[in-house]
């Protein structure tokens, strides 16, 4: 398929786009468009190509979608966009889950794209990637006979990873506040951090204004905001440990999404790693797994570009070391 190629990371809040102008090249002309400014994916793609890409007509595209994909169909979990990629007018389009694309990026990330959150160095073996943004994404990366295979999932919708009495009080408060079955994404996401702040206010019996995740992480001198981030990191540690055990991710657990890079120091100082390693049977297993935070600005675009290059070469494996 003729170059350039379009790559995109379509989330519940923002749509990120870039162009690949040479095979094996990194995405260029990267732009972030607010989803609320467009009535659907075709409109957002057209706006990007017209306003940020000089009106080019891409010969192929790979779109990473924050939600389940099936064939040519997509549906955003936390936004109203849905449809078929056939509506885009691009000759060849590949669809991935957004965290599937993030998993595909892992072998391409440089040392300065990563921050260790504890444990040994990452190793060759099954890897997991997860992270809070508008939702909570989960995927894996599995060694194949040659290269790697990304493994999509919807692990953010498992039951919330309650571990101690404070966690249980939070969930009880959410139940009393009208939320039924509490899943991990209800607390471990950008909107979830605001929900967690409200739940802790109910537990403590104090008045608190509604706050967004950005508000909370900018007010860490406030005791309730500081406790919110502390509980958030602890819950995330337990959730990450559960994902590591489920996938057998002895090659490392990587954390992405838009929330954590804003609070790296707080995550490092938190209960995250202790909670990650806490298991009544397999604590030693978990202590041997690296936990690493991805700080690269648009890694899912890199993963989408790598996946598209391999698909157009006729293989479904990501053939890099």
SVG drawing of the C-alpha trace seen along z (x, -y; Angstrom):
<svg xmlns="http://www.w3.org/2000/svg" viewBox="-29 -23 47 44">
<polyline fill="none" stroke="black" stroke-width="0.4" points="0.0,0.0 1.4,-3.4 2.8,-5.7 2.0,-7.7 0.1,-5.6 -2.2,-6.9 -2.0,-5.7 -4.3,-6.7 -5.0,-6.1 -8.7,-6.8 -9.6,-7.2 -12.8,-8.2 -11.6,-11.8 -9.0,-12.5 -8.1,-11.1 -4.4,-11.1 -3.1,-10.9 0.2,-10.6 1.6,-9.8 4.2,-7.1 6.2,-8.3 8.7,-5.4 8.5,-1.8 9.9,-1.3 9.7,-5.1 8.2,-6.7 4.9,-8.6 5.2,-12.2 2.9,-15.2 1.3,-14.0 -1.8,-15.9 -4.3,-15.4 -7.9,-16.2 -10.6,-16.5 -13.3,-13.9 -16.1,-16.3 -15.2,-18.5 -16.2,-15.8 -19.4,-13.8 -17.6,-10.6 -14.4,-8.9 -14.8,-9.8 -15.1,-13.5 -12.0,-13.4 -9.9,-11.6 -11.0,-14.1 -10.1,-17.0 -6.7,-15.6 -5.8,-15.0 -7.0,-18.5 -5.7,-20.5 -2.5,-18.7 -1.4,-16.5 -1.5,-18.8 -4.6,-17.0 -2.7,-13.8 -4.6,-10.6 -3.1,-7.7 -2.7,-4.4 -3.4,-2.4 -4.2,-3.0 -4.0,-1.3 -6.4,-2.6 -6.2,-1.7 -9.6,-2.0 -10.4,-2.3 -13.0,0.5 -13.8,3.8 -13.2,4.3 -14.5,7.0 -13.7,7.2 -14.2,3.8 -16.5,2.7 -15.5,0.6 -17.3,-0.9 -15.7,-3.2 -16.5,-2.0 -16.5,-5.5 -17.7,-7.6 -20.5,-7.5 -18.4,-6.7 -19.2,-3.5 -19.3,-2.2 -17.2,-0.6 -13.8,-1.6 -15.1,-1.1 -16.6,-4.6 -13.2,-6.2 -12.4,-5.9 -8.9,-4.5 -7.9,-1.5 -6.6,0.7 -7.5,0.2 -6.4,2.4 -8.2,2.1 -6.7,2.8 -7.7,2.3 -5.8,-0.7 -3.9,1.3 -3.2,4.0 -1.4,1.3 0.4,0.2 1.5,3.7 2.9,3.8 5.0,0.7 6.9,2.3 9.9,3.6 10.3,0.2 10.5,-1.9 13.9,-3.3 15.3,-3.5 14.3,-7.1 10.7,-6.2 10.5,-4.1 10.6,-4.6 11.1,-1.5 8.4,-1.1 10.3,1.7 11.5,5.3 14.2,6.6 14.9,5.6 12.2,6.6 13.1,9.9 12.1,11.8 8.8,13.5 5.1,12.8 4.5,9.1 1.4,7.3 0.5,3.6 -2.3,1.8 -3.2,-1.7 -5.7,-4.3 -6.9,-6.9 -10.5,-7.7 -11.0,-4.0 -8.7,-1.2 -7.0,0.8 -5.3,4.2 -3.4,6.2 -0.6,8.7 2.4,9.4 3.3,13.0 6.6,14.4 5.9,16.4 8.3,18.7 9.5,15.5 8.7,12.2 5.7,11.2 1.9,11.4 -0.2,8.7 -3.1,10.0 -6.1,7.7 -8.4,7.9 -11.1,6.1 -9.5,6.6 -10.5,3.2 -14.0,4.5 -13.1,7.2 -14.4,6.7 -12.6,4.0 -9.4,5.4 -10.4,4.9 -7.6,5.8 -7.9,4.1 -10.6,2.6 -10.3,-0.9 -10.8,0.5 -14.0,2.3 -15.3,-0.9 -14.8,-2.7 -16.8,0.0 -19.6,-0.1 -19.8,-3.9 -20.1,-3.5 -22.9,-0.9 -24.7,-3.3 -24.3,-6.1 -26.1,-4.1 -23.3,-2.3 -24.1,1.4 -21.4,3.9 -18.1,2.0 -15.5,2.9 -11.8,1.9 -12.4,-0.9 -14.9,-2.6 -12.0,-3.6 -8.8,-3.0 -9.3,-5.6 -9.3,-9.4 -13.1,-9.6 -12.5,-6.8 -10.1,-9.0 -12.9,-11.6 -15.3,-8.8 -12.7,-7.5 -12.3,-11.1 -16.1,-11.3 -16.2,-7.8 -13.4,-8.7 -15.3,-11.9 -18.3,-9.8 -16.2,-7.3 -14.6,-10.2 -17.9,-12.0 -16.6,-15.3 -17.9,-17.6 -15.9,-17.7 -16.6,-19.4 -16.6,-17.2 -13.1,-17.1 -11.5,-15.8 -8.3,-13.7 -6.4,-16.8 -7.8,-18.8 -6.9,-16.1 -3.3,-15.6 -2.8,-19.4 -4.1,-19.6 -1.9,-17.1 -1.5,-19.4 -5.1,-18.7 -5.4,-15.6 -8.3,-14.1 -6.7,-14.5 -3.5,-13.0 -5.4,-10.1 -7.2,-9.6 -4.0,-9.3 -2.6,-6.9 -5.6,-4.6 -5.6,-4.8 -2.0,-3.6 -2.6,-0.8 -5.6,0.5 -3.6,0.2 -0.8,2.3 -3.2,5.1 -4.9,4.9 -1.5,5.1 -0.5,8.1 -3.7,9.8 -3.0,9.1 0.5,10.5 -0.7,13.7 -3.5,14.1 -1.2,13.7 1.9,15.2 3.6,12.0 7.1,12.8 8.6,10.6 7.3,7.5 4.2,5.5 4.1,2.1 1.8,-0.8 0.6,-3.4 -2.4,-5.7 -2.7,-9.4 -2.9,-9.6 0.2,-8.0 2.9,-10.1 1.5,-13.1 2.2,-11.6 5.4,-9.5 6.9,-10.5 3.7,-9.7 3.5,-6.3 7.1,-5.6 6.5,-6.6 3.2,-4.8 2.1,-1.3 1.9,-0.3 4.8,2.1 4.1,3.7 0.5,4.3 1.7,5.7 3.8,8.3 1.1,9.2 -0.1,12.7 -0.8,15.4 0.8,18.1 2.8,16.5 4.5,13.4 7.9,14.7 6.6,15.1 5.4,11.5 8.5,10.1 10.5,11.5 8.4,9.4 9.4,5.9 6.9,3.1 7.7,0.2 5.9,-3.0 5.7,-4.2 6.4,-7.9 6.7,-8.1 4.2,-10.7 2.3,-8.7 3.4,-5.0 0.2,-3.5 0.9,-5.3 4.3,-3.6 2.7,-0.2 0.1,-0.8 2.8,-1.7 4.7,1.5 1.6,3.6 0.6,2.1 4.0,2.6 3.9,6.3 0.4,6.9 1.2,5.3 4.3,7.5 2.0,10.6 2.6,11.7 0.6,11.3 3.8,11.5 5.7,8.4 9.2,9.4 11.5,7.4 13.7,8.3"/>
</svg>
